[in-house]
Amino acid sequence: MTRRWSRQALARLAFVLLIAASVTPLIVQSLRSDTGPFIEIVDSGDVVRTISLSAMKKMPVLTREGSYQNQYGNWRDEGDYSGVLLIDLLGNVSYGTIDVVADDGYRVTIDRSRVEDVDYPMILAYRMDDAEVPDWTDGFRIAVLPEDGGVSNADYGVESAGGYWVKRVSRLIINP
């Protein structure tokens, strides 16, 4: 009988440890992300700062209708976007380009002239229509929002304006 009890005790202990191992990361994550979803901004010295959704909502917000043309000439993702201008997120830093990195590894490099183009303002959108991060499945997204709403390939001078509309942005990397 003593062996059976020991096996039962070990099984119970293993079960408790399994539950603790499963729940602990969730508790730690909830304590760390009490400000909600965030992105990281990495400067040229590899210093990382995080900007949460709640902090973004305290910054000036641009809301406009937007859509883009893809490489096949099709118009995509028409909607009303709200977010913070990238130049406001970056702050007063010197840079030549920024790399926009999505959580799936997709990465695009954007020249300073595009980031600061007043005719084609570039935002980090956190809302489209009635959906907001984290419920908006695109997550934080780069959107280019001229006054007329549409970014055509010809007007933007690229093969695919859609290549700049990065979904699920997790990190902005500032390059000299």
Order of alpha helices (4+ residues) and beta strands (2+ residues): alpha-beta-beta-alpha-beta-beta-alpha-beta-beta-alpha-beta-beta-beta-beta-alpha-beta
